[in-house]
Amino acid sequence: MSISGHFTTTETGIAGEIRFFGAREQVALRRVEKTENEKSPDFRILAADDERIDYGAAWAKTSKDERSYISLKLDSPLFAGPTYPTLNETEATGEYELVWSR
């Protein structure tokens, strides 16, 4: 498990930085209006400085031990294919760590 980013809750969603092999990207998770399809994402992952750049989607989930987390699907030229890290809540309310599982 590798922690490679810290995020905080904002008025419009969640914002933070993804660090990956020396690259740093400021991103924002913007809430998506819910549709009737339960598989629709809860967030779009966008570049913080240009919302036209879309890095993927994210879903709010609950683990087997009843902990909330956010599952991300990142599609970026930085990666060979889609990657699936998670945002896990820290002890501080409204703060998250980006975790890459092996």
N, C-alpha and C positions, 0 to 999 in steps of 0.2 A: 504494500500500500504506500502510495506516495502523495503527499499533500503539495499541490502546486498552484494554489490560488486562495485568496481570501475575498469574501463577498459580504455585503451588508444589505439589509432591507432598505428600500427607498419608497417614495410616494407612488412610483409607477411600477414597481416590481423589485428586482434585486440587481445590484451592480457590483463589479469587481474586476480583478485581473487574472487572466490565465497565463501561467508561465509554462513554457514547453520548449526544451532544448535551446535555451537562451532567448527565445522569442517571448515577448510580452505583449499581450493584447488586452486592452480595456474593453469589457463587454457589459451589456445590460440585458437582463432577462425581463422582457416586457410581457405583461399578462395578456392573454388572448381571450376574447369573448367566447364563452362556452357555446358549443353547438350541440345538436342532438346526438352526435357520434361520441360515445364515451372514450374512444381511443384518441380523440383530438388532443393536441398538446395544450398544456396549461400556460406555457410561455414560448415566445420566440427568442432566440439568442442573437442579438444584434451588436454590431460595433458601437461602442459608446459615443464615438464622435461622428458617426455616419450611419444612420438607421437603414440606409439602403443596402448595407453589407450584412447579409444574413448568414450566421454560422451554424444554425440548426434549431432544434426544438428541445423542450424540457417538459417533464411531467412530475407533478407532486404525487408522492407515494408514501406509504406507511410500511415499515418493516415488520417482520414476524413478531418482534419484541415491542411493537407499538411505537417505534420512533419514526418521526417524520423525516423525510429526505426528499431531494429533488434529483431525478434521473435525467441526465443530459444525453443528447445525441448530437455530437459535433461533426459537421461536414466542413472541412477547411483544406485549402491547399497545403497547410502545414502538416497534414496527416496523409498517409497513404490511402486511407479509406475512413469510413465513419468510426468514431471512437465514442465510448460510453462511460464517462466519469460520473460521479455523483457529487452533489452538494449536501454535506452533512452539517446539521446544526451544531454549534459549539455550545459551551456552557453559558456564553453571553447571549441574551435574547436578541434576535434579529441578525446574528452573525453566522456565517457558514464557512466551511473549508471545502475546497475543491479536491476531491480524492480520486486518484486513478487506481483501480484495483488490478491485480495481476491475474 
